[in-house]
């Protein structure tokens, strides 16, 4: 986890290549750890590789079916791609998981995104 923390610091400070290298290594070392895939997905998203980001988020969601973060992250990608119907479905799934986990920040985020989708329909 110390390496993941370093990768996260690189990611947040704009060191995307270094972050990607660290998270790729972590995914190789522990392929069943969803957190590393989430972090790699976020890095790929920041790098503009939304297809790879989506694959990472999807795999993280498969590994931990109770975590709503992968669904919400994938929904954000769908919104960027102007795919509101798919985003809505992912947000509904992510919201349900976030409520079950009592992840209030994620609950608020998912609800806000759902409101945004509904407002854009009007």
Residue pairs with C-beta under 8 A, 6 or more apart in sequence:
3 22
3 25
3 26
4 22
4 23
4 26
4 35
4 36
4 39
6 22
7 18
7 19
7 22
7 23
7 26
7 39
7 43
8 19
8 39
9 15
10 16
10 18
10 19
10 22
11 19
11 39
11 42
11 43
11 46
16 43
16 46
16 47
19 39
19 43
20 40
20 43
20 44
20 47
23 36
23 39
23 40
23 43
24 40
26 33
26 36
26 39
26 40
27 33
27 36
27 37
27 40
30 36
32 63
33 63
34 59
34 60
34 61
34 63
34 64
34 67
34 70
35 60
37 56
37 57
37 59
37 60
37 63
38 56
38 57
38 60
38 69
38 70
38 73
40 56
41 52
41 53
41 54
41 55
41 56
41 57
41 60
41 70
41 73
42 53
42 73
44 50
44 52
44 53
44 56
45 53
45 73
45 77
50 77
50 80
50 81
53 73
53 77
54 74
54 77
57 70
57 71
57 73
57 74
57 77
58 70
58 74
60 67
60 69
60 70
61 67
61 70
61 71
61 74
64 70
65 97
66 97
66 100
66 101
67 97
67 101
68 93
68 94
68 95
68 96
68 97
68 98
68 101
68 103
68 106
68 110
69 94
69 106
70 94
71 90
71 91
71 93
71 94
71 97
72 90
72 91
72 94
72 95
72 98
72 106
72 109
72 110
72 113
74 90
75 86
75 87
75 88
75 90
75 91
75 94
75 110
75 113
76 87
76 113
78 84
78 86
78 87
78 90
79 87
79 113
79 116
79 117
84 117
84 120
84 121
87 113
87 117
88 114
88 117
91 110
91 113
91 114
91 117
92 114
94 106
94 110
95 107
95 110
95 111
95 114
98 106
98 107
98 110
99 107
